[in-house]
Amino acid sequence: MRSCAMPATIAGALFMAANSLVAAMDGVIVRLIAGEIHPLGIVFFRNLFSLLALYAIFPRSRLHSDPGISFWVHALRAVIKLLALFSGFMAVTQMPLASATAIAFTMPLFVMLGSALFLGEQFYAARVAALVLGFAGVLIVLQPGPGTLDTGALWALGGAIGLAAVALLMKVSANREDPLRIAGINLVITVPVALLIAIPVWTTPTLYALGLTALQGVGGLMAQLAFARAMKLADASLLVVVDFIRLPTALFFGLVLFGEPIRLAVVVGAVIILCAILVLFHRESRERP
């Protein structure tokens, strides 16, 4: 009897596509409610609903197993992720969705740079080429000149750097920690910290805004789990191509919902950034035994 099981590569690509679509919708939701809730408040509610969903879905025994590494490593990672999330949300409130999305694709390049600078990994020619090509793509997206590098672009770059730092810290504990437990500890730390920093700009959301942040929080948790599953099923070089669907999604919603024109420079720059990441992953895959 023929098996109807889906090939692992296709399943991984589908999980990654789900993750990418949710990530694109994250920015859309922020733009829709940013006039009502400060981005710090959005960060708090998003993480709160992710935490509630996590405890509602998974057994507590999986969330409270014995720690494999120092609590302070978890705490540092959680706080950096919180700041990166805030930076990303600020970016989409101050620049076109597609531009912010394109800049976010530089995160793997910052991971590569950080791995060479802080983890002692080799800085060979292919990595240098990927870095140069990737940041050339960023320059095309931003088209910097006198007065053109606005705060939105700086927020977007800050978010990408922050998420890269989180990924580097994940390398420290990747083989010693349950990903679900990492997510649980991250949220337990993040929610109260996010509440504290949101209090000075607090506004009570309407049911409409609260519903969207709930959708954002639950979707964010599912996206994180889908990403972890995708990484187990398919090669990173394939997944980064699938993740690129975030750009046309951001272009579509930016045009339809917010009237943002589709700029050729954003598309060209984003494709160059993608090529830089593919060069990096191709070289990394050849190095593996």
C-alpha positions as CSV (number, residue, x, y, z in Angstrom):
1,M,0.0,0.0,0.0
2,R,1.4,3.4,-1.0
3,S,2.2,5.8,1.8
4,C,0.5,9.2,1.6
5,A,3.0,10.8,4.0
6,M,4.2,14.2,2.9
7,P,7.9,14.5,2.1
8,A,9.8,16.2,4.9
9,T,11.1,19.0,2.7
10,I,7.6,20.0,1.6
11,A,6.3,19.8,5.1
12,G,9.2,22.0,6.3
13,A,8.5,24.5,3.6
14,L,4.8,24.7,4.6
15,F,5.7,25.2,8.2
16,M,8.1,28.0,7.2
17,A,5.5,29.6,5.0
18,A,3.0,29.6,7.9
19,N,5.7,31.3,10.1
20,S,6.5,33.9,7.4
21,L,2.8,34.8,6.8
22,V,2.2,35.3,10.5
23,A,5.4,37.4,10.7
24,A,4.1,39.6,7.8
25,M,0.7,40.0,9.5
26,D,2.5,41.1,12.7
27,G,3.5,44.3,11.0
28,V,0.0,44.8,9.6
29,I,-1.6,44.5,13.0
30,V,0.9,46.9,14.5
31,R,0.1,49.5,11.8
32,L,-3.7,49.0,12.4
33,I,-3.6,49.6,16.1
34,A,-0.5,51.8,16.6
35,G,-2.7,54.9,16.7
36,E,-4.5,53.5,19.7
37,I,-1.8,51.6,21.6
38,H,1.8,52.6,22.0
39,P,4.2,50.0,20.5
40,L,5.4,49.2,24.1
41,G,1.8,48.3,25.0
42,I,1.5,46.2,21.8
43,V,4.7,44.3,22.9
44,F,3.2,43.7,26.3
45,F,-0.2,42.4,25.1
46,R,1.4,40.3,22.3
47,N,3.7,38.5,24.8
48,L,0.9,38.2,27.4
49,F,-1.4,36.4,25.0
50,S,1.5,34.2,23.8
51,L,2.1,33.2,27.4
52,L,-1.5,32.4,28.1
53,A,-1.7,30.3,24.9
54,L,1.5,28.4,25.8
55,Y,0.1,27.4,29.2
56,A,-3.3,26.6,27.7
57,I,-1.9,24.2,25.1
58,F,1.1,22.5,26.6
59,P,1.5,20.5,29.8
60,R,3.3,22.4,32.6
61,S,5.8,19.5,33.0
62,R,7.3,20.5,29.7
63,L,7.6,24.1,30.6
64,H,9.2,23.7,34.0
65,S,11.8,21.0,33.4
66,D,15.2,21.4,35.1
67,P,17.3,24.2,33.5
68,G,20.2,23.2,31.4
69,I,22.0,26.6,31.5
70,S,22.0,29.7,33.8
71,F,18.8,31.5,34.3
72,W,20.6,34.7,33.6
73,V,21.4,33.6,30.0
74,H,17.6,33.1,29.5
75,A,16.9,36.4,31.1
76,L,19.4,38.3,28.9
77,R,18.0,36.6,25.8
78,A,14.5,37.4,26.8
79,V,15.2,41.1,27.4
80,I,17.1,41.5,24.1
81,K,14.3,39.8,22.3
82,L,11.8,42.2,23.9
83,L,13.8,45.2,22.8
84,A,14.2,43.8,19.3
85,L,10.5,43.2,19.1
86,F,9.8,46.8,20.2
87,S,12.4,48.1,17.6
88,G,10.6,46.1,14.8
89,F,7.2,47.5,15.8
90,M,8.6,51.0,15.9
91,A,10.0,50.6,12.4
92,V,6.7,49.6,10.8
93,T,5.0,52.6,12.4
94,Q,7.6,55.0,10.8
95,M,8.4,53.5,7.4
96,P,6.6,51.4,4.7
97,L,5.9,47.8,5.6
98,A,7.9,46.5,2.6
99,S,11.0,48.5,3.5
100,A,10.9,47.4,7.1
101,T,10.5,43.8,6.0
102,A,13.4,44.0,3.6
103,I,15.7,45.3,6.3
104,A,14.6,42.6,8.6
105,F,16.1,40.0,6.2
106,T,19.6,41.2,7.2
107,M,19.3,39.3,10.5
108,P,21.2,36.2,9.3
109,L,24.0,38.4,8.1
110,F,24.3,40.0,11.5
111,V,24.3,36.5,13.0
112,M,27.2,35.6,10.7
113,L,29.1,38.7,11.7
114,G,28.5,38.1,15.4
115,S,29.6,34.4,15.1
116,A,32.9,35.5,13.7
117,L,33.5,38.4,16.1
118,F,32.2,36.8,19.4
119,L,32.1,33.0,18.9
120,G,35.5,32.6,17.2
121,E,34.0,31.2,13.9
122,Q,36.1,31.6,10.8
123,F,35.7,34.8,8.8
124,Y,36.4,33.4,5.2
125,A,35.9,35.0,1.8
126,A,32.3,33.8,1.2
127,R,31.2,35.3,4.5
128,V,32.7,38.6,3.6
129,A,31.1,38.5,0.2
130,A,27.7,37.7,1.7
131,L,28.1,40.6,4.2
132,V,29.1,43.1,1.5
133,L,26.3,42.0,-0.9
134,G,23.7,42.0,1.8
135,F,24.4,45.5,3.0
136,A,24.6,46.7,-0.5
137,G,21.0,45.5,-0.7
138,V,20.2,47.5,2.4
139,L,21.6,50.6,0.9
140,I,19.5,50.2,-2.2
141,V,16.4,49.8,-0.1
142,L,17.2,52.9,2.0
143,Q,18.8,55.0,-0.7
144,P,20.6,57.0,1.9
145,G,21.5,60.6,1.4
146,P,21.3,64.0,3.2
147,G,18.3,63.7,5.5
148,T,17.0,60.4,4.1
149,L,18.1,57.9,6.7
150,D,15.1,58.3,9.0
151,T,14.5,56.9,12.5
152,G,12.3,54.1,11.0
153,A,15.3,52.7,9.2
154,L,17.4,52.8,12.4
155,W,14.6,51.1,14.3
156,A,14.5,48.3,11.7
157,L,18.3,47.8,11.8
158,G,18.2,47.8,15.5
159,G,15.5,45.1,15.5
160,A,17.5,42.9,13.1
161,I,20.6,43.3,15.2
162,G,18.7,42.4,18.4
163,L,17.2,39.3,16.8
164,A,20.7,38.3,15.7
165,A,21.9,38.6,19.2
166,V,19.1,36.4,20.4
167,A,20.1,33.8,17.8
168,L,23.7,33.9,18.9
169,L,22.6,33.3,22.5
170,M,20.5,30.4,21.2
171,K,23.7,28.9,19.9
172,V,25.0,28.7,23.4
173,S,22.2,26.5,24.6
174,A,20.8,24.9,21.4
175,N,21.9,21.4,22.2
176,R,21.0,21.5,25.9
177,E,17.6,23.1,26.1
178,D,14.1,22.1,25.1
179,P,12.8,24.8,22.6
180,L,9.4,24.8,24.3
181,R,10.9,25.4,27.6
182,I,13.0,28.2,26.2
183,A,9.8,29.8,24.9
184,G,8.2,29.4,28.2
185,I,11.0,31.0,30.2
186,N,11.3,33.8,27.6
187,L,7.6,34.7,28.0
188,V,7.6,34.4,31.8
189,I,10.4,37.0,32.0
190,T,9.3,39.2,29.1
191,V,5.6,39.8,30.2
192,P,6.3,41.5,33.5
193,V,9.3,43.5,32.1
194,A,7.1,44.6,29.1
195,L,4.4,45.6,31.5
196,L,6.8,47.8,33.6
197,I,8.1,49.7,30.6
198,A,4.7,50.1,29.1
199,I,3.1,51.7,32.2
200,P,4.4,55.2,31.4
201,V,2.7,55.2,28.0
202,W,-0.3,53.0,29.0
203,T,-3.7,53.4,27.3
204,T,-6.5,50.9,27.9
205,P,-7.2,49.2,24.5
206,T,-10.6,48.8,22.9
207,L,-12.0,45.3,22.4
208,Y,-11.0,45.6,18.7
209,A,-7.4,46.4,19.5
210,L,-7.3,43.8,22.3
211,G,-8.7,41.1,19.9
212,L,-6.0,41.9,17.3
213,T,-3.2,41.7,19.9
214,A,-4.7,38.4,21.1
215,L,-4.6,37.1,17.5
216,Q,-1.0,38.5,17.2
217,G,0.1,36.8,20.4
218,V,-1.4,33.4,19.7
219,G,-0.2,33.6,16.1
220,G,3.3,34.6,17.2
221,L,3.5,31.5,19.4
222,M,2.3,29.2,16.6
223,A,4.8,30.8,14.2
224,Q,7.7,30.2,16.6
225,L,6.7,26.5,17.0
226,A,6.2,26.2,13.2
227,F,9.7,27.7,12.6
228,A,11.3,25.2,15.0
229,R,9.5,22.4,13.3
230,A,10.5,23.6,9.8
231,M,14.2,23.7,10.9
232,K,14.0,20.0,11.8
233,L,12.4,19.0,8.5
234,A,14.2,21.0,5.8
235,D,17.6,22.7,5.0
236,A,18.0,26.3,6.1
237,S,18.9,27.3,2.5
238,L,15.5,26.3,1.4
239,L,13.7,27.8,4.3
240,V,15.2,31.2,3.8
241,V,13.9,31.3,0.3
242,V,10.4,30.3,1.5
243,D,10.6,33.0,4.2
244,F,11.0,35.6,1.4
245,I,7.2,35.4,0.8
246,R,7.1,38.0,3.6
247,L,8.1,40.7,1.1
248,P,5.3,40.3,-1.5
249,T,2.9,39.9,1.4
250,A,4.1,43.2,3.0
251,L,4.0,44.9,-0.5
252,F,0.4,43.7,-1.0
253,F,-0.9,44.8,2.4
254,G,1.1,48.0,2.3
255,L,-0.5,48.9,-1.0
256,V,-4.1,47.7,-0.2
257,L,-4.5,48.8,3.4
258,F,-2.2,51.8,3.7
259,G,-1.8,53.1,0.2
260,E,2.0,52.6,0.1
261,P,3.4,52.6,-3.4
262,I,5.5,49.6,-4.5
263,R,9.1,50.9,-4.9
264,L,11.4,49.1,-7.4
265,A,14.3,49.9,-5.1
266,V,12.8,47.9,-2.3
267,V,12.2,44.8,-4.5
268,V,15.7,45.0,-6.0
269,G,17.4,45.6,-2.7
270,A,15.5,42.8,-1.0
271,V,16.4,40.3,-3.8
272,I,20.1,41.3,-3.4
273,I,19.8,40.6,0.4
274,L,18.2,37.2,-0.4
275,C,21.1,36.4,-2.8
276,A,23.6,37.3,-0.1
277,I,21.9,34.9,2.4
278,L,21.8,32.2,-0.2
279,V,25.5,32.6,-0.9
280,L,26.1,32.3,2.9
281,F,24.0,29.2,3.3
282,H,25.4,27.5,0.2
283,R,29.0,28.0,1.5
284,E,28.0,26.8,5.0
285,S,26.3,23.6,3.6
286,R,29.5,22.7,1.7
287,E,31.5,23.0,4.9
288,R,29.3,20.4,6.7
289,P,30.5,16.8,6.8
